[in-house]
């Protein structure tokens, strides 16, 4: 395997009752709108890096998700492309590869491109759809803004080190 390829595989299945989740999301905030769907909320809650994210931040994140669809064989991004976003795979299967060499296949509730969301740099591999694919894109700016809000909330509530 090419040493320049950096990859994390994260999946978490959630056991949260949807009614409990809805109550948590609407407590002390405005009701869910058409742009914030339960589908997006449940998806984020099931992805390894988001289940402990505060409900208000989860709602803001779901508003910022941009859906993308790919046809089988269509490329999401190519090795060397400058990356500034990460993707949450809704349903489908994608292939992470360098040329014809497959690195890994990723499926529902997994993320791809997360390193670029943290630190923009050229992509270390290409990603292509193996089947009809739905993903949600999260831009780097959104991640940074929400991370700052979490730090501010934590500090305000006296939970900072």
C-alpha positions in Angstrom: 0.0 0.0 0.0 1.2 3.5 -0.8 2.6 5.1 2.3 1.1 8.5 1.4 -2.5 7.1 1.7 -4.0 8.1 5.0 -7.3 6.5 5.8 -9.6 6.1 8.7 -12.5 3.7 8.8 -15.3 4.8 11.2 -18.7 3.2 11.6 -21.0 3.2 14.6 -24.5 1.8 14.7 -26.9 3.7 16.9 -29.4 2.4 19.3 -31.2 5.7 20.0 -35.0 5.7 19.8 -36.0 8.2 17.1 -38.6 9.8 19.4 -36.0 10.4 22.1 -33.7 11.9 19.5 -36.4 14.2 18.2 -37.2 15.3 21.8 -33.5 16.0 22.4 -33.2 18.0 19.2 -36.2 20.2 19.8 -35.6 20.8 23.5 -34.8 24.5 24.1 -34.6 25.2 20.4 -36.7 25.9 17.4 -38.6 23.1 15.8 -37.0 21.0 13.0 -37.5 22.6 9.6 -37.8 21.1 6.2 -34.1 21.6 5.6 -33.2 19.7 8.8 -34.6 16.2 8.2 -34.7 13.3 10.6 -32.8 11.3 7.9 -29.8 13.6 8.2 -29.9 13.7 12.0 -30.2 9.9 12.3 -27.4 9.5 9.8 -25.0 11.8 11.7 -25.9 10.2 15.0 -24.8 6.9 13.6 -21.4 8.1 12.3 -18.5 7.4 14.6 -17.3 11.0 15.0 -20.7 12.7 15.6 -22.9 10.7 18.1 -21.7 12.8 21.1 -22.0 16.1 19.4 -24.4 18.4 21.3 -27.9 18.5 19.8 -27.8 22.2 18.9 -24.5 21.7 17.0 -26.0 18.5 15.3 -28.9 20.7 14.0 -26.6 23.3 12.6 -24.5 20.6 11.0 -27.5 19.0 9.3 -28.5 22.4 7.9 -25.0 22.6 6.3 -25.0 19.1 4.7 -25.0 19.2 0.9 -26.3 16.0 -0.8 -24.4 14.6 -3.7 -25.3 11.6 -5.9 -22.9 9.6 -8.1 -23.6 7.0 -10.8 -21.7 3.7 -10.7 -18.1 4.3 -11.9 -18.4 8.1 -11.3 -15.5 9.7 -9.4 -16.2 11.7 -6.3 -12.6 13.1 -6.3 -9.3 12.2 -7.8 -5.9 11.7 -6.2 -4.1 15.0 -6.2 -7.3 17.2 -6.1 -7.2 19.8 -3.4 -9.6 18.7 -0.8 -11.6 21.0 1.5 -14.5 18.8 2.5 -15.4 15.4 3.8 -18.3 13.1 2.9 -20.7 11.0 4.9 -21.9 8.0 2.9 -25.7 7.7 3.2 -26.3 4.6 1.2 -24.1 2.8 -1.3 -20.6 1.6 -1.7 -17.5 3.6 -2.8 -14.1 2.5 -3.7 -11.0 4.3 -2.5 -8.2 3.6 -5.0 -5.0 4.8 -6.6 -5.3 4.1 -10.3 -6.5 0.5 -10.6 -5.2 -0.5 -7.1 -8.1 -0.6 -4.6 -7.3 0.5 -1.1 -10.6 -0.1 0.6 -14.4 -0.1 0.0 -16.5 2.1 2.3 -20.3 1.8 2.8 -23.2 3.4 4.7 -22.4 5.5 7.7 -18.7 5.7 6.9 -16.8 8.9 6.1 -14.3 9.6 3.4 -12.1 12.6 2.8 -12.0 13.6 6.5 -8.4 14.6 6.5 -9.1 17.4 3.9 -11.9 18.8 6.1 -9.3 19.3 8.9 -6.3 20.4 6.8 -6.7 21.2 3.1 -4.2 19.3 1.1 -4.1 17.3 -2.1 -6.2 14.1 -1.9 -4.1 11.0 -1.2 -6.3 8.7 -3.2 -9.3 8.7 -5.6 -12.8 7.8 -4.6 -15.4 6.3 -7.1 -18.9 5.0 -6.7 -19.4 1.2 -7.2 -23.2 1.5 -7.2 -25.7 4.4 -7.3 -24.5 6.5 -4.4 -25.8 9.2 -2.1 -23.4 11.2 0.1 -23.6 14.3 2.3 -20.7 16.8 1.9 -19.5 18.7 4.9 -17.2 21.7 4.0 -14.1 22.5 6.1 -15.5 25.9 7.2 -18.5 24.2 8.7 -16.4 21.8 10.7 -14.2 24.6 12.0 -17.1 26.8 12.9 -18.9 24.1 14.8 -15.7 23.0 16.6 -15.3 26.5 17.8 -18.9 26.6 19.0 -18.3 23.4 21.0 -15.1 24.8 22.5 -16.9 28.1 23.4 -19.9 26.2 25.0 -17.5 23.9 26.9 -15.5 26.8 28.3 -18.7 28.7 29.2 -20.1 25.7 31.0 -16.9 25.3 33.0 -15.9 22.1 31.3 -12.6 23.3 29.8 -9.3 22.0 31.3 
